[in-house]
Amino acid sequence: MDLHGTQVTVTGGAGFVGSHLVERLAPDNDVLVVDDCANGDPSAVPDAATFLEGDVTDPAVVADAITAQTDVVFHLAAAKAVDTDRPREQFEANAAMTYNVLERMDEVGADALAYTSSSTVYGEAPRPTPEDYAPLEPISAYGAGKLAEEGLISTYAHSHGIQSWVFRFANIVGPRLRGAVIPDFIEKLREDPDRMVILGDGKQEKSYMHVEDCVDAIVHVVEAAEGPLTQCNLGTRTTTSVDRIADIVSDVLGVDPTYEYTGGDRGWTGDVPRMRLSVEKLAGLGWEPDRSSDDAVRQAAEELSEEL
């Protein structure tokens, strides 16, 4: 699909990844952003895009956001807390958003959907994990919801003619990121530069991808991959431990704290302590990330230290 001169709707386009994606798409396309601003910031939406404040769980809002003129929908809107203590509410809201988007697309004849899923659909899988790994056994309600939504999208791709790209994210980092390990460490060290409390044992090790690489990969895959349904991991070939993130953030801030640990091999219920996605499919489509996992963490720490 050629992403130039198209009518684009981005749900969740005021959020972290969404706003960066809109910045990338807006110069060459007619972009409409819909976001309820529960997690997003409308000031992050570029002036070149049209902004509609609304909740995608409301079919009337989706009807305003997706029309017969819509060429492609990038569906990023979601309740994102992996360790939420209200999993039923989160599961139902996210499923409703995706169902509303698919139903509206089918109703008006919009036939291209890009969806942001998550590495959490794999659960605790062997590493590096390829897209065709089975069985998928998520260990959090968030991951279970993402897997259920992928099932809905598969149905509409194969039975309703909606070409779909499903992106399974590693940990995406960069400017505007909030509620994640790097900004959390920055805020902790600003409060007390001599002491850092780390969830778990610090040995959790995952792949971190800079948001600029993430957005580049999304656009490349949508333009390059054909077929009714493409599932594609987005990540790096390398990983970074939580202790290493703490070291990098401390170095960026110029402090030397003592680390303390809450204990256990994971940070919270549903946390997958070790994750690295296979990116061979992404490479086969002609795209490789510019930054290693450590490089992505360091760049994000430098950028976020200027914001926070």
HUFENNOR-V571222 format. One line per field, one symbol per residue. ss: DSSP state (2 for helix, 1 for strand, 0 for the rest). burial: 1 if it has 9 or more other C-alpha atoms within 8 Angstrom, else 0. Layout:
# HUFENNOR-V571222
ss=???
burial=???
This chain:
# HUFENNOR-V571222
ss=00000011111000022222222222000111111000000222000001111000002222222000000111100000000000222222222222222222222200011111112222000000100000000000222222222222222222200011111110111000000022222222222000111100000011011122222222222222000011111100000112222222222220000111100000000000011010022222000000002222222222222220
burial=00100111111111111111111011011111111110011000110010110111110011101110011111111000011000100110111111111101110101111111111111110000110000000111111111111101111111001111111111111110100001111111100011110111111111111110111011111110000111111111111111001101111100101000110011100111101111101110101010111101111111111000
